[in-house]
Amino acid sequence: MIKRLTANARKPNGFWGKLMIKKMNAGHYKMTAWALKKIKFPDKGIIVDIGCGGGNCVNILSSITNANIVGVDYSALCVKNAIKKNKKAIKDGRVEILQADVVHLPFKSNTIDCAVSVESVYFWNDPDKAFREIKRTLKPGGSLNIICEMIKNEDGTGSHSQIAEFLKLNYYSISELKNIFIRCGFDNVQSYLEKDNGWLLISGTA
Ligand SMILES: C[S@@+](CC[C@H](N)C(=O)[O-])C[C@H]1O[C@@H](n2cnc3c(N)ncnc32)[C@H](O)[C@@H]1O
């Protein structure tokens, strides 16, 4: 049962996907709130949440910023649930939820002010293609902020090794993530680690 549930983190679908979305919305809340407090968001413009899942982060973003928020996920079930969670803000024209893969974002170049992504980066099969695609959509100076809690130690060990193996995740160390940012053309790459919980925020600007 736990295996079926966990496997649905990659692309939630069906009964187990629905349960996974509930679990993610609750389980990622504290880390998301911690990380969002550290990010300097634009007063207006567009903030994108990539791999938005059940729409938890979109919901917080629409309450703490005045920008328009777009949630993107390649899972149809996540899109449906994120729409449900953000019904009022969608009606008010503040939020939009779109179905798309991170490597083919439905945005014109240089149009996005800020991008965030919570617990999704491990699933991106071609990380360089994904980071370059995000950079294409960001305005110059716009930031990409990756938030995650499964981080490998620099010596290759890590407490999430087994789950990473089981889910075939890209299990990165902080320096590996930094290197992806840098080789994909991001500047000002900085990381913040919340040591008690092992939460990471890593950011770079386009
Ligand atoms: C562990 S969940 C996290 C969901 C949400 N961000 C949260 O914190 O609750 C990972 C999410 O990333 C999405 N995802 C994975 N690979 C993706 C891709 N290539 N393009 C778009 N979304 C992707 C999945 O569908 C899933 O909703």
The ligand as a Gaussian input file, in Angstrom:
#p B3LYP/6-31G(d) Opt

LIG

0 1
 C        5.923000      15.300000      -4.819000
 S        4.783000      16.131000      -5.818000
 C        4.815000      17.792000      -5.135000
 C        3.560000      18.564000      -5.424000
 C        3.470000      19.972000      -4.806000
 N        4.477000      20.835000      -5.351000
 C        3.558000      19.905000      -3.322000
 O        4.569000      20.322000      -2.746000
 O        2.614000      19.405000      -2.681000
 C        5.625000      16.332000      -7.362000
 C        4.763000      17.019000      -8.396000
 O        5.549000      17.321000      -9.535000
 C        4.790000      17.023000     -10.692000
 N        5.732000      16.768000     -11.800000
 C        6.701000      15.810000     -11.842000
 N        7.378000      15.872000     -13.006000
 C        6.833000      16.912000     -13.706000
 C        7.090000      17.442000     -14.989000
 N        8.056000      16.919000     -15.788000
 N        6.352000      18.499000     -15.413000
 C        5.369000      19.013000     -14.615000
 N        5.070000      18.528000     -13.388000
 C        5.786000      17.491000     -12.936000
 C        3.965000      15.788000     -10.299000
 O        2.845000      15.577000     -11.110000
 C        3.597000      16.119000      -8.864000
 O        2.410000      16.848000      -8.774000

